Amino acid sequence: MEIRIRASLERVWTLSQDPALHPRWDLRFSRIVPEPGDGQDPVRFRYEFRLPFHSIQGVGTSLGHRYRPDGQATSVLKFDTADVLSPIGPGSGYWRYIPTEDGLRFITGYNYRPGMGILGRILDSSVIRPALGWATATSFDRLRMWAESDLDPAESRNRWFIDAAARAGGLLTAGFLVRHALTGRNAAIAAVGVATGLASCILPSHWPVPRAGRCLRRPPDPRSAHVPSALAGLPSPSARPAGDKTLSQE
């Protein structure tokens, strides 16, 4: 997953690495709490994802390299959870910050072992991974708007709900008009209904509305998709059973 951000690396690094700021834009986390340590890398943390009637909790370790000889920055992490209701089991991921002339390329890659037993394995490829990909891409766009235009992630979230409600209302109106037109055999009303439905689906969102489609899903160059070598030496947050899916080194 990749998005272009017209902001300084320092700003994006702060918004993405600060555990108090990160959950504000990332839909995948409700809270991130670093555990007490000696101030040395790697950092161990606890995370939480709140659902209406349950909060999924887990642990992780992360390691960031802000200053590299090539001017890039990287961050790697491994995570795990003992929550049987979590659709995501143990896994790992990375972030790359690649400076450009007008900002930077912000890139992520991750993999995990499905949770929730047999049900999780059945739903993973068709439901869970697509949903997680959408949440990641939408979150990246919220981060971009925060870094570029100082648009608070809560505001962009609210604008997304308003946009979604307006489109849903347009589709419901279209359905009502088409049904009414078929009953009364009114071609004009049918045309209005069809036009309303099409507009609800194809009109682009206003710029403050976060969209997953603004992210690239395929790397434009092979190098940017390589897993940082630091991931191999990062300790796991807890013991994991054999056969888990973490990112392999390339």
GISUL-V40496 format. One record per residue. N is the residue number from 1. PSI is psi in whole degrees, -180 to 180 (none if undefined). NEAR is the number of other C-alpha atoms within 8 Angstrom. Layout:
n = <N	N>
psi = <PSI	PSI>
near = <NEAR	NEAR>
This chain:
n = <1	2	3	4	5	6	7	8	9	10	11	12	13	14	15	16	17	18	19	20	21	22	23	24	25	26	27	28	29	30	31	32	33	34	35	36	37	38	39	40	41	42	43	44	45	46	47	48	49	50	51	52	53	54	55	56	57	58	59	60	61	62	63	64	65	66	67	68	69	70	71	72	73	74	75	76	77	78	79	80	81	82	83	84	85	86	87	88	89	90	91	92	93	94	95	96	97	98	99	100	101	102	103	104	105	106	107	108	109	110	111	112	113	114	115	116	117	118	119	120	121	122	123	124	125	126	127	128	129	130	131	132	133	134	135	136	137	138	139	140	141	142	143	144	145	146	147	148	149	150	151	152	153	154	155	156	157	158	159	160	161	162	163	164	165	166	167	168	169	170	171	172	173	174	175	176	177	178	179	180	181	182	183	184	185	186	187	188	189	190	191	192	193	194	195	196	197	198	199	200	201	202	203	204	205	206	207	208	209	210	211	212	213	214	215	216	217	218	219	220	221	222	223	224	225	226	227	228	229	230	231	232	233	234	235	236	237	238	239	240	241	242	243	244	245	246	247	248	249	250>
psi = <134	143	145	132	123	72	167	154	-38	-42	-47	-37	-45	-47	-28	-24	-23	119	-19	-26	-33	-50	-15	-28	-20	113	-15	-10	139	-29	143	125	112	142	151	140	-169	10	2	154	152	166	133	139	162	144	160	140	113	129	169	-38	11	146	120	129	150	-178	160	167	143	156	123	142	98	-39	108	154	-29	3	-9	171	148	156	133	155	155	145	159	159	147	5	118	-16	-1	126	-11	122	-152	146	-168	165	178	160	141	138	106	111	145	-180	-32	17	-121	162	125	120	143	154	143	161	162	165	129	144	-167	25	-141	-40	-42	-40	-35	-42	-11	-55	-29	-25	-56	-50	-43	-40	-41	-38	-42	-44	-39	-48	-43	-39	-40	-39	-35	-41	-43	-47	-34	-45	-39	-44	4	30	116	136	-32	-37	-43	-34	-46	-39	-34	-43	-40	-43	-45	-40	-39	-41	-41	-41	-38	-40	-40	-41	-41	-44	-41	-45	-43	-43	-43	-39	-39	-36	-43	1	52	107	-34	-46	-38	-42	-41	-41	-45	-43	-40	-42	-44	-42	-38	-27	-37	-16	131	150	152	154	-32	-1	117	140	133	-28	-10	-5	148	139	-12	135	135	-15	146	-35	-39	-21	-1	141	129	139	-23	-21	-32	-37	1	126	148	150	-21	169	140	145	157	150	8	157	99	164	134	154	145	none>
near = <12	12	13	9	11	10	11	8	10	6	9	10	8	8	11	9	8	8	11	8	10	12	13	10	12	13	10	9	11	11	10	13	8	9	8	4	7	4	5	6	7	9	12	12	12	12	13	12	11	9	7	5	4	6	9	11	11	12	13	14	15	14	12	10	8	7	7	8	5	4	8	12	12	12	11	15	13	15	13	13	10	6	8	7	7	10	10	9	11	15	15	13	13	14	11	13	12	10	10	7	5	6	12	15	13	12	12	10	10	10	10	13	11	12	12	12	8	6	7	11	11	8	9	11	9	8	8	10	9	9	8	9	8	9	12	13	14	11	13	13	14	14	12	12	13	11	14	10	6	7	11	8	12	8	8	13	11	8	10	10	8	8	10	8	8	9	10	9	8	12	11	8	11	14	10	9	12	13	8	10	13	9	7	6	6	9	7	7	11	13	9	10	14	10	9	12	13	9	9	12	7	6	7	4	7	5	5	8	11	12	9	13	6	8	11	9	6	6	10	5	6	7	5	9	9	8	11	9	7	8	10	6	6	13	6	9	11	6	5	7	5	4	4	10	9	12	11	5	8	4>
